[in-house]
Amino acid sequence: MSYTAYQAWRDRPITEPPWLSVVIPAFNEAERILPTVAAIAAHLSAYGRPWELIVSDDGSTDDTVERLRMLDMANLRVVQAPANAGKGAAVRRGVMSARGELILFADADNSTPIEEADLLLAAVDGGEAEVAIGSRAVAGAEEASKSLLRRILSGTSRALARRVLAVSLADTQCGFKLFRARVARDLFASQRIDGFAFDMEVLYLAARRGYRIAEIAVRWVDAPGSKVDPRREAARFLRDMARVRWNDLAGRYAREAQA
């Protein structure tokens, strides 16, 4: 890392269109958001290319937003929702406000270390794919500290997504995905699920619309402090999978795509 490059990014607003926008959805992340912002800023500033960081706050009731504003970073923006609407809604809000040629969304706990973005950027910026997703379920992936219950539920969800939606990807739910901007806007404009299953919906649409998707092995750590209830989210995932199928059969995605 070049401290000079980080300092320049922190103190001087970029004057040219960003090469990359990073979107972090956040809800009551006061305890975890600052180390994540610091890690992302330090790593990506070393690229020496213009980039922006967007935290999409999903109606936090703690002091997440206040802590971010205290950082006074020139190229950090916070977009706020008036009330909590779900991770999918927060990511969509951030993506639709992004200005970069490429758009990455990453989780607020930095569970996939930002260094793994190098692999996704190489695939998309190099022209191999239009969407690159971090995966915990392909050869070479490393997954640490995940409970047995979460492993079982994750494996079941992946298998069902492949069977019910014919999504051939091994891991749709890792919160670390990179898109070309035009592709991201197309997909997220059609997104209808506001909860945690939005990833599955977006990738289903990406496959249906013929976008090239690269699934890339990443390191992932189950960071402490998660607010996710695995059992509840598994039930919602099943419900939302049925919603995706119904929306498609009803022609709702097609109408949105043609709008």
MIDOSE-1310 file (N, C-alpha, C; in nm, 2 decimals, decimal comma, always signed):
residues 259
msyt	+0,08/-0,12/+0,00/+0,00/+0,00/+0,00/+0,09/+0,12/+0,00; +0,05/+0,22/-0,08/+0,12/+0,35/-0,08/+0,03/+0,45/+0,01; +0,09/+0,49/+0,12/+0,02/+0,58/+0,21/-0,01/+0,71/+0,14; +0,08/+0,76/+0,05/+0,06/+0,88/-0,03/-0,07/+0,87/-0,11
ayqa	-0,08/+0,75/-0,18/-0,20/+0,73/-0,26/-0,33/+0,73/-0,18; -0,32/+0,66/-0,06/-0,44/+0,66/+0,02/-0,47/+0,80/+0,07; -0,37/+0,88/+0,11/-0,39/+1,01/+0,16/-0,46/+1,10/+0,05; -0,41/+1,09/-0,07/-0,47/+1,16/-0,18/-0,61/+1,13/-0,20
wrdr	-0,65/+1,00/-0,20/-0,79/+0,96/-0,21/-0,87/+1,01/-0,10; -0,82/+1,00/+0,02/-0,89/+1,05/+0,14/-0,92/+1,20/+0,14; -0,83/+1,28/+0,09/-0,83/+1,42/+0,10/-0,88/+1,50/-0,02; -0,86/+1,44/-0,14/-0,89/+1,52/-0,26/-1,00/+1,45/-0,34
pite	-1,12/+1,52/-0,36/-1,22/+1,46/-0,45/-1,17/+1,43/-0,59; -1,20/+1,31/-0,64/-1,16/+1,28/-0,77/-1,23/+1,37/-0,87; -1,17/+1,41/-0,98/-1,22/+1,50/-1,08/-1,26/+1,44/-1,21; -1,24/+1,31/-1,22/-1,27/+1,24/-1,34/-1,37/+1,12/-1,31
ppwl	-1,44/+1,07/-1,41/-1,53/+0,96/-1,38/-1,46/+0,84/-1,31; -1,52/+0,78/-1,21/-1,45/+0,67/-1,14/-1,44/+0,55/-1,23; -1,32/+0,49/-1,21/-1,31/+0,35/-1,28/-1,39/+0,25/-1,20; -1,40/+0,27/-1,07/-1,46/+0,17/-0,99/-1,54/+0,23/-0,88
svvi	-1,66/+0,18/-0,86/-1,75/+0,22/-0,74/-1,76/+0,10/-0,65; -1,74/+0,11/-0,52/-1,76/+0,01/-0,42/-1,88/+0,04/-0,34; -1,98/-0,05/-0,33/-2,10/-0,03/-0,26/-2,10/-0,12/-0,14; -2,12/-0,07/-0,02/-2,13/-0,15/+0,10/-2,27/-0,12/+0,16
pafn	-2,35/-0,22/+0,17/-2,48/-0,21/+0,24/-2,46/-0,22/+0,39; -2,53/-0,13/+0,46/-2,50/-0,13/+0,61/-2,63/-0,11/+0,68; -2,65/-0,19/+0,79/-2,76/-0,16/+0,88/-2,71/-0,19/+1,02; -2,70/-0,08/+1,10/-2,65/-0,09/+1,24/-2,51/-0,15/+1,25
eaer	-2,42/-0,10/+1,17/-2,29/-0,15/+1,16/-2,18/-0,06/+1,22; -2,22/+0,01/+1,33/-2,13/+0,11/+1,39/-2,00/+0,04/+1,44; -2,01/-0,08/+1,48/-1,90/-0,15/+1,54/-1,80/-0,21/+1,44; -1,85/-0,23/+1,32/-1,77/-0,31/+1,22/-1,73/-0,22/+1,09
ilpt	-1,80/-0,11/+1,07/-1,79/-0,05/+0,94/-1,66/+0,03/+0,92; -1,61/+0,09/+1,03/-1,48/+0,17/+1,01/-1,36/+0,08/+0,97; -1,34/-0,03/+1,04/-1,22/-0,11/+0,99/-1,24/-0,16/+0,85; -1,36/-0,19/+0,81/-1,39/-0,23/+0,67/-1,36/-0,12/+0,57
vaai	-1,40/+0,00/+0,60/-1,38/+0,12/+0,52/-1,23/+0,14/+0,51; -1,16/+0,13/+0,62/-1,01/+0,16/+0,62/-0,94/+0,05/+0,53; -0,98/-0,07/+0,54/-0,91/-0,18/+0,47/-0,94/-0,16/+0,32; -1,06/-0,13/+0,28/-1,09/-0,11/+0,14/-1,02/+0,01/+0,08
aahl	-1,02/+0,12/+0,16/-0,95/+0,25/+0,11/-0,80/+0,22/+0,09; -0,74/+0,15/+0,19/-0,60/+0,13/+0,18/-0,56/+0,05/+0,06; -0,64/-0,06/+0,03/-0,61/-0,15/-0,07/-0,63/-0,09/-0,21; -0,75/-0,03/-0,23/-0,79/+0,01/-0,36/-0,72/+0,14/-0,41
sayg	-0,68/+0,22/-0,31/-0,60/+0,34/-0,34/-0,47/+0,31/-0,41; -0,41/+0,19/-0,38/-0,29/+0,15/-0,43/-0,29/+0,13/-0,58; -0,41/+0,11/-0,64/-0,43/+0,09/-0,78/-0,39/+0,22/-0,86; -0,40/+0,33/-0,80/-0,37/+0,46/-0,86/-0,47/+0,50/-0,97
rpwe	-0,59/+0,45/-0,96/-0,70/+0,49/-1,05/-0,81/+0,55/-0,97; -0,89/+0,63/-1,03/-1,00/+0,70/-0,96/-1,11/+0,60/-0,92; -1,15/+0,61/-0,80/-1,26/+0,52/-0,75/-1,33/+0,59/-0,64; -1,45/+0,54/-0,61/-1,54/+0,60/-0,51/-1,59/+0,49/-0,42
livs	-1,62/+0,52/-0,29/-1,68/+0,43/-0,20/-1,81/+0,48/-0,15; -1,92/+0,39/-0,16/-2,05/+0,43/-0,13/-2,10/+0,34/-0,02; -2,14/+0,39/+0,09/-2,20/+0,31/+0,20/-2,35/+0,34/+0,19; -2,43/+0,23/+0,16/-2,57/+0,25/+0,15/-2,64/+0,21/+0,28
ddgs	-2,67/+0,31/+0,36/-2,72/+0,28/+0,49/-2,87/+0,25/+0,48; -2,91/+0,14/+0,55/-3,05/+0,09/+0,53/-3,13/+0,12/+0,66; -3,13/+0,25/+0,69/-3,21/+0,30/+0,80/-3,16/+0,26/+0,94; -3,02/+0,27/+0,95/-2,96/+0,24/+1,08/-3,02/+0,32/+1,19
tddt	-3,03/+0,26/+1,31/-3,08/+0,33/+1,43/-2,96/+0,35/+1,53; -2,84/+0,31/+1,50/-2,73/+0,34/+1,58/-2,65/+0,45/+1,51; -2,53/+0,47/+1,55/-2,45/+0,59/+1,50/-2,36/+0,55/+1,38; -2,40/+0,45/+1,30/-2,33/+0,41/+1,18/-2,30/+0,53/+1,09
verl	-2,40/+0,61/+1,06/-2,38/+0,72/+0,97/-2,30/+0,83/+1,03; -2,31/+0,86/+1,15/-2,23/+0,96/+1,22/-2,09/+0,93/+1,22; -2,06/+0,80/+1,24/-1,92/+0,76/+1,25/-1,85/+0,77/+1,11; -1,93/+0,74/+1,00/-1,88/+0,75/+0,87/-1,85/+0,89/+0,83
rmld	-1,94/+0,98/+0,87/-1,93/+1,12/+0,84/-1,81/+1,18/+0,91; -1,78/+1,13/+1,03/-1,66/+1,18/+1,11/-1,53/+1,15/+1,04; -1,53/+1,05/+0,95/-1,41/+1,02/+0,88/-1,37/+1,13/+0,78; -1,47/+1,20/+0,73/-1,44/+1,32/+0,64/-1,36/+1,28/+0,52
manl	-1,39/+1,17/+0,46/-1,32/+1,12/+0,34/-1,38/+1,18/+0,22; -1,30/+1,24/+0,13/-1,34/+1,31/+0,02/-1,42/+1,23/-0,08; -1,39/+1,10/-0,09/-1,45/+1,02/-0,20/-1,53/+0,90/-0,14; -1,58/+0,93/-0,01/-1,67/+0,84/+0,05/-1,81/+0,91/+0,05
rvvq	-1,91/+0,84/+0,00/-2,05/+0,89/+0,01/-2,14/+0,80/+0,09; -2,23/+0,86/+0,16/-2,33/+0,78/+0,23/-2,46/+0,81/+0,17; -2,53/+0,71/+0,13/-2,67/+0,72/+0,08/-2,76/+0,66/+0,18; -2,86/+0,73/+0,23/-2,95/+0,68/+0,34/-3,09/+0,65/+0,29
apan	-3,15/+0,55/+0,36/-3,29/+0,52/+0,34/-3,36/+0,56/+0,47; -3,48/+0,61/+0,45/-3,56/+0,66/+0,57/-3,59/+0,55/+0,67; -3,60/+0,42/+0,62/-3,63/+0,31/+0,71/-3,57/+0,18/+0,66; -3,55/+0,09/+0,74/-3,49/-0,04/+0,71/-3,58/-0,11/+0,60
agkg	-3,52/-0,15/+0,49/-3,60/-0,22/+0,38/-3,54/-0,35/+0,34; -3,42/-0,38/+0,38/-3,35/-0,51/+0,35/-3,22/-0,49/+0,27; -3,14/-0,59/+0,28/-3,01/-0,58/+0,21/-3,02/-0,56/+0,06; -3,11/-0,63/+0,00/-3,13/-0,61/-0,15/-3,16/-0,47/-0,18
aavr	-3,25/-0,41/-0,10/-3,29/-0,27/-0,13/-3,17/-0,18/-0,11; -3,09/-0,20/-0,01/-2,97/-0,12/+0,01/-2,87/-0,13/-0,10; -2,84/-0,25/-0,14/-2,75/-0,27/-0,25/-2,80/-0,20/-0,38; -2,92/-0,22/-0,41/-2,98/-0,16/-0,53/-2,97/+0,00/-0,52
rgvm	-2,99/+0,05/-0,41/-2,98/+0,20/-0,39/-2,84/+0,25/-0,42; -2,74/+0,17/-0,36/-2,60/+0,21/-0,38/-2,56/+0,19/-0,53; -2,60/+0,08/-0,59/-2,56/+0,05/-0,73/-2,62/+0,16/-0,82; -2,75/+0,20/-0,80/-2,81/+0,30/-0,89/-2,75/+0,44/-0,87
sarg	-2,68/+0,46/-0,76/-2,62/+0,59/-0,74/-2,47/+0,59/-0,78; -2,42/+0,48/-0,81/-2,28/+0,46/-0,84/-2,24/+0,53/-0,98; -2,12/+0,58/-0,99/-2,08/+0,65/-1,11/-1,97/+0,57/-1,18; -1,92/+0,46/-1,13/-1,80/+0,40/-1,18/-1,83/+0,31/-1,31
elil	-1,73/+0,28/-1,38/-1,74/+0,19/-1,50/-1,76/+0,05/-1,45; -1,71/+0,02/-1,33/-1,73/-0,11/-1,27/-1,79/-0,09/-1,13; -1,87/-0,18/-1,09/-1,94/-0,17/-0,96/-1,92/-0,30/-0,88; -1,86/-0,28/-0,76/-1,84/-0,40/-0,67/-1,93/-0,37/-0,55
fada	-2,00/-0,48/-0,51/-2,06/-0,47/-0,37/-2,00/-0,57/-0,28; -1,97/-0,52/-0,16/-1,90/-0,60/-0,06/-1,97/-0,59/+0,08; -1,96/-0,69/+0,16/-2,03/-0,68/+0,29/-1,96/-0,59/+0,39; -2,04/-0,54/+0,49/-1,98/-0,44/+0,58/-1,88/-0,50/+0,68
dnst	-1,88/-0,64/+0,69/-1,79/-0,70/+0,79/-1,66/-0,74/+0,72; -1,64/-0,71/+0,59/-1,52/-0,75/+0,52/-1,50/-0,90/+0,53; -1,60/-0,98/+0,53/-1,59/-1,13/+0,55/-1,51/-1,19/+0,43; -1,53/-1,13/+0,31/-1,44/-1,16/+0,20/-1,34/-1,04/+0,19
piee	-1,22/-1,07/+0,23/-1,12/-0,96/+0,23/-1,11/-0,88/+0,10; -1,09/-0,75/+0,11/-1,10/-0,67/-0,01/-0,98/-0,71/-0,11; -0,88/-0,77/-0,06/-0,77/-0,82/-0,15/-0,82/-0,91/-0,26; -0,93/-0,99/-0,22/-0,99/-1,08/-0,32/-1,05/-1,01/-0,44
adll	-1,07/-0,88/-0,43/-1,13/-0,80/-0,54/-1,03/-0,80/-0,66; -0,90/-0,82/-0,64/-0,81/-0,82/-0,75/-0,84/-0,93/-0,85; -0,89/-1,05/-0,80/-0,92/-1,16/-0,89/-1,05/-1,12/-0,97; -1,15/-1,06/-0,91/-1,27/-1,03/-0,98/-1,24/-0,92/-1,08
laav	-1,16/-0,82/-1,04/-1,13/-0,71/-1,13/-1,05/-0,76/-1,25; -0,96/-0,85/-1,23/-0,89/-0,91/-1,35/-0,98/-0,97/-1,45; -1,09/-1,04/-1,40/-1,18/-1,11/-1,49/-1,27/-1,01/-1,57; -1,32/-0,91/-1,50/-1,41/-0,81/-1,56/-1,34/-0,70/-1,64
dgge	-1,24/-0,64/-1,58/-1,16/-0,54/-1,64/-1,08/-0,59/-1,76; -1,05/-0,72/-1,75/-0,97/-0,79/-1,86/-1,06/-0,84/-1,97; -1,19/-0,83/-1,96/-1,28/-0,87/-2,07/-1,33/-1,01/-2,07; -1,29/-1,09/-1,97/-1,33/-1,23/-1,96/-1,48/-1,24/-1,93
aeva	-1,53/-1,15/-1,84/-1,67/-1,16/-1,80/-1,73/-1,02/-1,78; -1,86/-1,02/-1,78/-1,93/-0,89/-1,75/-1,98/-0,89/-1,60; -1,98/-1,01/-1,54/-2,01/-1,02/-1,40/-1,91/-1,12/-1,34; -1,85/-1,09/-1,22/-1,76/-1,18/-1,15/-1,81/-1,19/-1,01
igsr	-1,83/-1,31/-0,96/-1,88/-1,33/-0,83/-1,78/-1,41/-0,74; -1,76/-1,37/-0,62/-1,68/-1,44/-0,53/-1,76/-1,57/-0,49; -1,69/-1,68/-0,48/-1,75/-1,81/-0,45/-1,68/-1,88/-0,34; -1,76/-1,94/-0,24/-1,70/-2,02/-0,13/-1,72/-2,17/-0,16
avag	-1,76/-2,20/-0,28/-1,80/-2,34/-0,31/-1,74/-2,40/-0,43; -1,63/-2,33/-0,48/-1,56/-2,39/-0,60/-1,42/-2,42/-0,55; -1,35/-2,50/-0,63/-1,21/-2,54/-0,60/-1,12/-2,42/-0,57; -1,05/-2,43/-0,46/-0,96/-2,32/-0,43/-1,01/-2,22/-0,33
aeea	-1,15/-2,23/-0,30/-1,21/-2,14/-0,20/-1,17/-2,18/-0,06; -1,16/-2,08/+0,02/-1,13/-2,10/+0,17/-1,24/-2,04/+0,25; -1,30/-2,12/+0,34/-1,41/-2,08/+0,42/-1,38/-2,11/+0,56; -1,37/-2,01/+0,65/-1,33/-2,03/+0,79/-1,44/-1,98/+0,89
sksl	-1,44/-2,05/+1,00/-1,53/-2,02/+1,11/-1,68/-2,03/+1,09; -1,72/-2,10/+0,99/-1,86/-2,11/+0,96/-1,92/-2,23/+1,04; -2,03/-2,20/+1,11/-2,09/-2,31/+1,19/-2,15/-2,42/+1,10; -2,16/-2,53/+1,17/-2,22/-2,65/+1,10/-2,36/-2,62/+1,04
lrri	-2,44/-2,55/+1,12/-2,58/-2,52/+1,08/-2,57/-2,44/+0,95; -2,49/-2,33/+0,95/-2,48/-2,25/+0,83/-2,43/-2,32/+0,71; -2,34/-2,42/+0,74/-2,29/-2,50/+0,62/-2,40/-2,58/+0,56; -2,48/-2,64/+0,65/-2,59/-2,73/+0,60/-2,69/-2,65/+0,53
lsgt	-2,73/-2,53/+0,58/-2,83/-2,45/+0,52/-2,78/-2,39/+0,39; -2,66/-2,35/+0,39/-2,60/-2,29/+0,26/-2,60/-2,40/+0,15; -2,55/-2,52/+0,19/-2,54/-2,63/+0,09/-2,68/-2,66/+0,03; -2,78/-2,67/+0,12/-2,92/-2,69/+0,08/-2,97/-2,59/-0,01
sral	-2,95/-2,46/+0,02/-3,00/-2,35/-0,06/-2,93/-2,35/-0,20; -2,80/-2,38/-0,20/-2,74/-2,38/-0,33/-2,79/-2,49/-0,42; -2,82/-2,61/-0,36/-2,87/-2,72/-0,44/-3,01/-2,69/-0,49; -3,09/-2,63/-0,41/-3,23/-2,59/-0,45/-3,22/-2,49/-0,56
arrv	-3,14/-2,39/-0,55/-3,13/-2,29/-0,65/-3,09/-2,35/-0,79; -3,00/-2,44/-0,78/-2,96/-2,51/-0,91/-3,07/-2,59/-0,97; -3,15/-2,65/-0,88/-3,26/-2,74/-0,93/-3,38/-2,66/-0,97; -3,43/-2,57/-0,89/-3,55/-2,50/-0,91/-3,53/-2,39/-1,02
lavs	-3,42/-2,31/-1,01/-3,40/-2,20/-1,10/-3,30/-2,23/-1,21; -3,25/-2,35/-1,21/-3,15/-2,39/-1,32/-3,03/-2,29/-1,32; -3,00/-2,24/-1,20/-2,88/-2,16/-1,18/-2,76/-2,25/-1,16; -2,67/-2,25/-1,25/-2,56/-2,35/-1,25/-2,44/-2,30/-1,16
ladt	-2,45/-2,18/-1,10/-2,34/-2,13/-1,02/-2,34/-2,21/-0,89; -2,22/-2,23/-0,83/-2,21/-2,31/-0,71/-2,25/-2,22/-0,59; -2,23/-2,09/-0,59/-2,25/-2,01/-0,47/-2,31/-1,88/-0,52; -2,44/-1,86/-0,50/-2,51/-1,73/-0,54/-2,50/-1,63/-0,43
qcgf	-2,47/-1,67/-0,31/-2,50/-1,58/-0,19/-2,38/-1,51/-0,13; -2,26/-1,54/-0,18/-2,15/-1,47/-0,12/-2,16/-1,32/-0,15; -2,15/-1,23/-0,05/-2,17/-1,09/-0,07/-2,05/-1,02/-0,12; -2,01/-1,06/-0,24/-1,89/-1,00/-0,30/-1,90/-1,02/-0,45
klfr	-1,95/-0,92/-0,52/-1,98/-0,94/-0,67/-1,94/-0,81/-0,74; -1,89/-0,83/-0,86/-1,85/-0,72/-0,95/-1,92/-0,72/-1,08; -1,96/-0,60/-1,12/-2,04/-0,59/-1,25/-1,98/-0,48/-1,33; -1,99/-0,49/-1,47/-1,98/-0,37/-1,55/-2,10/-0,29/-1,52
arva	-2,08/-0,15/-1,52/-2,19/-0,06/-1,47/-2,32/-0,08/-1,55; -2,31/-0,09/-1,69/-2,43/-0,10/-1,77/-2,51/-0,23/-1,73; -2,43/-0,33/-1,70/-2,50/-0,46/-1,67/-2,56/-0,45/-1,53; -2,49/-0,39/-1,44/-2,55/-0,37/-1,30/-2,68/-0,29/-1,31
rdlf	-2,68/-0,19/-1,38/-2,80/-0,10/-1,39/-2,92/-0,18/-1,45; -2,89/-0,26/-1,55/-2,99/-0,34/-1,62/-3,05/-0,44/-1,52; -2,96/-0,51/-1,45/-3,01/-0,61/-1,36/-3,08/-0,56/-1,23; -3,02/-0,46/-1,17/-3,08/-0,40/-1,05/-3,20/-0,32/-1,07
asqr	-3,22/-0,27/-1,19/-3,35/-0,20/-1,23/-3,46/-0,30/-1,23; -3,43/-0,43/-1,26/-3,53/-0,54/-1,27/-3,55/-0,61/-1,13; -3,46/-0,59/-1,04/-3,46/-0,66/-0,91/-3,59/-0,63/-0,84; -3,65/-0,73/-0,78/-3,77/-0,71/-0,70/-3,76/-0,76/-0,56
idgf	-3,66/-0,84/-0,53/-3,65/-0,89/-0,39/-3,56/-0,80/-0,31; -3,61/-0,76/-0,20/-3,53/-0,67/-0,11/-3,45/-0,73/+0,00; -3,48/-0,86/+0,02/-3,41/-0,93/+0,13/-3,28/-1,00/+0,08; -3,23/-1,10/+0,16/-3,10/-1,16/+0,14/-3,09/-1,24/+0,01
afdm	-3,21/-1,28/-0,04/-3,21/-1,36/-0,17/-3,19/-1,28/-0,29; -3,17/-1,15/-0,28/-3,16/-1,07/-0,40/-3,04/-1,11/-0,49; -2,94/-1,16/-0,43/-2,82/-1,21/-0,51/-2,87/-1,32/-0,61; -2,94/-1,41/-0,56/-2,99/-1,52/-0,64/-3,08/-1,47/-0,76
evly	-3,16/-1,37/-0,73/-3,25/-1,31/-0,83/-3,16/-1,24/-0,94; -3,07/-1,16/-0,89/-2,98/-1,09/-0,99/-2,90/-1,18/-1,08; -2,85/-1,29/-1,02/-2,77/-1,38/-1,10/-2,86/-1,46/-1,19; -2,98/-1,49/-1,15/-3,08/-1,56/-1,24/-3,11/-1,47/-1,36
laar	-3,13/-1,34/-1,33/-3,15/-1,25/-1,45/-3,03/-1,24/-1,54; -2,91/-1,24/-1,47/-2,79/-1,22/-1,55/-2,77/-1,34/-1,65; -2,80/-1,46/-1,60/-2,79/-1,58/-1,68/-2,90/-1,58/-1,79; -3,02/-1,54/-1,76/-3,13/-1,54/-1,85/-3,10/-1,43/-1,96
rgyr	-3,03/-1,33/-1,93/-3,01/-1,22/-2,03/-2,88/-1,24/-2,10; -2,81/-1,35/-2,08/-2,69/-1,39/-2,15/-2,56/-1,32/-2,12; -2,55/-1,26/-2,00/-2,43/-1,20/-1,95/-2,33/-1,31/-1,92; -2,20/-1,28/-1,95/-2,10/-1,37/-1,91/-2,06/-1,36/-1,76
iaei	-2,07/-1,47/-1,69/-2,05/-1,47/-1,55/-1,92/-1,56/-1,51; -1,83/-1,50/-1,44/-1,72/-1,58/-1,39/-1,73/-1,60/-1,24; -1,72/-1,73/-1,20/-1,73/-1,76/-1,06/-1,59/-1,79/-1,01; -1,55/-1,71/-0,91/-1,41/-1,71/-0,87/-1,39/-1,75/-0,72
avrw	-1,30/-1,84/-0,70/-1,28/-1,88/-0,56/-1,22/-1,77/-0,48; -1,27/-1,75/-0,36/-1,22/-1,65/-0,27/-1,21/-1,70/-0,13; -1,13/-1,63/-0,05/-1,13/-1,65/+0,10/-1,25/-1,59/+0,16; -1,30/-1,65/+0,26/-1,42/-1,60/+0,33/-1,41/-1,64/+0,48
vdap	-1,44/-1,54/+0,57/-1,44/-1,57/+0,71/-1,57/-1,53/+0,77; -1,63/-1,62/+0,85/-1,76/-1,58/+0,91/-1,73/-1,49/+1,03; -1,74/-1,36/+1,00/-1,70/-1,26/+1,10/-1,80/-1,25/+1,21; -1,75/-1,23/+1,34/-1,84/-1,22/+1,45/-1,93/-1,10/+1,44
gskv	-2,05/-1,11/+1,51/-2,14/-0,99/+1,51/-2,25/-1,00/+1,40; -2,26/-1,11/+1,33/-2,36/-1,11/+1,22/-2,50/-1,10/+1,28; -2,59/-1,03/+1,21/-2,73/-1,01/+1,25/-2,82/-1,11/+1,18; -2,76/-1,20/+1,10/-2,84/-1,29/+1,02/-2,88/-1,42/+1,10
dprr	-3,01/-1,45/+1,10/-3,06/-1,57/+1,16/-3,07/-1,67/+1,05; -2,98/-1,78/+1,05/-2,97/-1,87/+0,94/-3,10/-1,94/+0,91; -3,18/-1,98/+1,02/-3,30/-2,06/+1,00/-3,41/-1,97/+0,93; -3,42/-1,85/+0,98/-3,52/-1,75/+0,93/-3,48/-1,72/+0,78
eaar	-3,36/-1,69/+0,75/-3,32/-1,66/+0,62/-3,33/-1,78/+0,52; -3,31/-1,90/+0,57/-3,33/-2,02/+0,49/-3,48/-2,02/+0,44; -3,57/-2,00/+0,53/-3,71/-2,00/+0,50/-3,75/-1,89/+0,40; -3,69/-1,78/+0,42/-3,71/-1,66/+0,33/-3,66/-1,70/+0,19
flrd	-3,54/-1,76/+0,19/-3,48/-1,80/+0,06/-3,57/-1,89/-0,02; -3,63/-1,98/+0,04/-3,72/-2,07/-0,03/-3,84/-2,00/-0,08; -3,89/-1,91/+0,00/-4,01/-1,83/-0,05/-3,97/-1,74/-0,16; -3,85/-1,68/-0,15/-3,81/-1,58/-0,26/-3,77/-1,66/-0,39
marv	-3,72/-1,78/-0,37/-3,69/-1,86/-0,49/-3,82/-1,88/-0,57; -3,93/-1,91/-0,50/-4,06/-1,93/-0,56/-4,11/-1,80/-0,63; -4,08/-1,69/-0,56/-4,12/-1,56/-0,62/-4,05/-1,53/-0,75; -3,92/-1,56/-0,75/-3,84/-1,54/-0,87/-3,90/-1,62/-0,99
rwnd	-3,93/-1,74/-0,96/-3,98/-1,83/-1,06/-4,12/-1,78/-1,11; -4,20/-1,73/-1,02/-4,33/-1,68/-1,05/-4,32/-1,55/-1,13; -4,23/-1,46/-1,09/-4,22/-1,33/-1,16/-4,18/-1,36/-1,30; -4,09/-1,46/-1,32/-4,04/-1,49/-1,46/-4,16/-1,54/-1,54
lagr	-4,23/-1,64/-1,49/-4,34/-1,70/-1,56/-4,45/-1,60/-1,59; -4,47/-1,50/-1,50/-4,57/-1,40/-1,52/-4,52/-1,29/-1,62; -4,40/-1,30/-1,66/-4,35/-1,20/-1,76/-4,31/-1,07/-1,70; -4,29/-1,06/-1,56/-4,26/-0,94/-1,50/-4,12/-0,89/-1,53
yare	-4,03/-0,98/-1,53/-3,89/-0,94/-1,56/-3,88/-0,89/-1,71; -3,95/-0,95/-1,80/-3,94/-0,91/-1,94/-4,00/-0,77/-1,96; -4,11/-0,74/-1,89/-4,17/-0,61/-1,90/-4,08/-0,51/-1,85; -4,01/-0,54/-1,73/-3,92/-0,45/-1,67/-3,80/-0,42/-1,77
aqa	-3,75/-0,53/-1,83/-3,64/-0,52/-1,92/-3,67/-0,43/-2,04; -3,79/-0,43/-2,08/-3,83/-0,36/-2,20/-3,87/-0,21/-2,18; -3,89/-0,18/-2,05/-3,93/-0,05/-2,01/-3,83/+0,06/-2,05
